Amino acid sequence: MTKLFFSYSHADETFRDTLEKHLAAMKHEGLIDTWHDRRIPAGDELDTAIDENLEQADVILLLVSSDFIASRYCYDIEMKRALERHHERTSRVIPVILRHCDWQNAPFAKLLAAPTDGKPIKSWADIDEAYTDVVGHIRRALAAMGASPKQQEATQQAPSAAKFGFAEPETVSSPHASARSSNMRVKKTFSDADRERFLEDSFAFMSRFFENSLKELADRNPGIEGRFRQIDANRFTCVIYADGKAISRCKIMLGGMFGRGITYSANDSASDGSVNENLSVENDDQDLYFKPLMGAGFYNRQDKAKLSTEGAAELFWSMLMWPLQ
C-alpha cells in the first residue's frame, strides 16, 4: 500500500479535509494510506512524528498556497526534505495548487503540478471537478510508480524465499504500528454569520474580479472597451463595447431573489428588476458554496454546480462574455 503524506499549512486544513474525502475510493481499493499531522497522538513529539512519517512516505503532496509558502516549517523543512527524497528517487512529490499565489519560481515549480495546468483548486467553477482532477493525477502517478519506491528497493536487495522453493514467511506487524483509522473528518456546521460573511466577501471579490477582468479584456483586444460602475455597496454594472458599440451588459446585485444570494441581470439599468441567474449560499458537511438556480445553459449537469467564490465569479463572467464568443 502506498503511503501519502500531506504537507500543508493549517490555514488550508479545509482543503486537506476535502482532498482526503475525494481520496476515499483509493483507500477502499487498498491503494493508499494517508498521513498528516492531525494523526499525531497526544503526548508524542511533533517534530519526531512528522519527520518519521515524511521519511516513510511514498508520495508527498505539497498543498500549495500563500500560507504554505509563508510557513517556515512547510517551506524550509518539509518541502526541502521532500524534494531531496524526490531527487533521490525514494519518494514522489506532487505539488497541489490550492489558491492563487507566487509559486512559479519555487523549487518545486519544475514538477508537474495538479490540478491540470496548475490551475488552483479554488479557481475552478466546480470544486468537486477540481478535486477529482487532482485524484486522477495521483492515480496516474501511482500507476507510473508501480510498486512503491521502498517496495522496489526491498525487492532488489532481498530475493524472494519463494524463488528458492521456500514458503514465504508471514509478515507480522506490531499491534501498535499505524493502528488507527484514516477517517478523522468531523462534520462542520455553519452559522448565519458564516453564511452572510461568505456572501458579502464573495460579492466584494466579484466586484474586484469584474473590474480587473474588464481592464485586462480591453488591454488584450484592440477595439474592445470595458466600463465598470459601482452603483453602491450592493450593486455594480458592466458594459463591454466593440468599436464603440455596446455588445454585452450586466448588473450584479447582492441580496438575491430571496434576499440571501447574488443575482445577475443582462441589463445594466439600476432600476431594472430582471434576473437571469441567482446564486444562493448552501453548504455540505465541509464547505460553504454557491448553487445556481438557472445555470443549466452553462453546465452539462446541474448537480455538478457547487461553486466556490471564484467559480461563481467565473460563471457570471462567462455570461457577460457569451455575446462576444
C-alpha positions, 0 to 999 in steps of 0.5 A: 500500500502506498503511503501519502503524506500531506504537507500543508499549512493549517490555514488550508486544513479545509482543503486537506479535509476535502482532498482526503474525502475525494481520496476515499475510493483509493483507500477502499481499493487498498491503494493508499494510506494517508498521513498528516499531522492531525494523526499525531497522538497526544503526548508524542513529539511533533517534530519526531512524528512528522519527520518519521512519517515524511521519511516513510512516505511514498508520495508527498503532496505539497498543498500549495498556497500563500500560507504554505509558502509563508510557513517556515516549517512547510517551506524550509523543512518539509518541502526541502526534505521532500524534494531531496527524497524526490531527487533521490528517487525514494519518494514522489512529490506532487505539488497541489495548487490550492489558491492563487499565489507566487509559486512559479519560481519555487523549487518545486515549480519544475514538477508537474503540478495538479490540478491540470495546468496548475490551475488552483483548486479554488479557481475552478467553477466546480470544486468537486471537478477540481478535486477529482482532477487532482485524484486522477493525477495521483492515480496516474502517478501511482500507476507510473510508480508501480510498486512503491519506491521502498517496495522496489528497493526491498525487492532488489536487495532481498530475493524472494524465499519463494524463488528458492522453493521456500514458503514465504514467511508471514509478515507480522506487524506490531499491534501498535504500528499505524493502528488507527483509522484514516477517517478523522473528518468531523462534520462542520456546521455553519452559522448565519454569520458564516453564511452572510460573511461568505456572501458579502466577501464573495460579492466584494471579490466579484466586484474586484474580479469584474473590474480587473477582468474588464481592464485586462479584456480591453488591454488584450483586444484592440477595439474592445472597451470595458466600463465598470460602475459601482452603483453602491455597496450592493450593486455594480454594472458592466458594459463591454463595447466593440468599436464603440458599440455596446455588445454585452451588459450586466448588473450584479446585485447582492441580496438575491431573489430571496434576499440571501444570494447574488443575482445577475441581470443582462441589463445594466439599468439600476432600476431594472428588476430582471434576473437571469441567474441567482446564486444562493449560499448552501453548504455540505458537511465541509464547505460553504458554496454557491448553487445556481438556480438557472445555470443549466445553459452553462453546465452539462449537469446541474448537480455538478454546480457547487461553486466556490467564490471564484467559480461563481465569479467565473460563471457570471463572467462567462455570461457577460462574455457569451455575446462576444464568443 
